[in-house]
């Protein structure tokens, strides 16, 4: 008897980046802060150049979240 429904495809996770084994926490936080600032800037630029884009509030919330996370990382780095 033939199967009516085929087996689902097997997903293979691909690791796209890796972190150096000797990365110390303050450096990791500094790099994470830079990435969050870049995300915030890119989202803000998009929101300003596409004011009528759908789901703009979600993008603004994401930009605000990235900015807040960046501020928290900066605070943590200053206290180290």
For each residue, the residues with C-beta under 8 A, 3 or more apart:
1:
2:
3: 6 7
4:
5:
6: 3
7: 3
8:
9:
10:
11:
12:
13:
14:
15: 18
16:
17:
18: 15
19: 23 28
20: 23
21:
22:
23: 19 20 27 28
24: 27 28
25: 28 29
26: 29 30 77 80
27: 23 24 30 31
28: 19 23 24 25 31 32
29: 25 26 32 33 73 76 77
30: 26 27 33 34 73 77
31: 27 28 34 35
32: 28 29 35 36 73
33: 29 30 36 37 70 73 74 77
34: 30 31 37 38
35: 31 32 38 39
36: 32 33 39 40 66 67 69 70 73
37: 33 34 40 41 66 67 70
38: 34 35 41 42
39: 35 36 42 43 62 63 66
40: 36 37 43 44 63 66 67 70
41: 37 38 44 45
42: 38 39 45 46
43: 39 40 46 47 59 60 62 63 66
44: 40 41 47 48 63
45: 41 42 48 49
46: 42 43 49 50 53 59
47: 43 44 50 51 53 56 59 60 63
48: 44 45 51
49: 45 46
50: 46 47 53 56
51: 47 48 56
52: 56
53: 46 47 50 56 59
54:
55: 58 59
56: 47 50 51 52 53 59 60
57: 60 61
58: 55 61 62
59: 43 46 47 53 55 56 62 63
60: 43 47 56 57 63 64
61: 57 58 64 65
62: 39 43 58 59 65 66
63: 39 40 43 44 47 59 60 66 67
64: 60 61 67 68
65: 61 62 68 69
66: 36 37 39 40 43 62 63 69 70
67: 36 37 40 63 64 70 71
68: 64 65 71 72
69: 36 65 66 72 73
70: 33 36 37 40 66 67 73 74
71: 67 68 74 75
72: 68 69 75 76
73: 29 30 32 33 36 69 70 76 77
74: 33 70 71 77 78
75: 71 72 78 79
76: 29 72 73 79 80
77: 26 29 30 33 73 74 80
78: 74 75
79: 75 76
80: 26 76 77
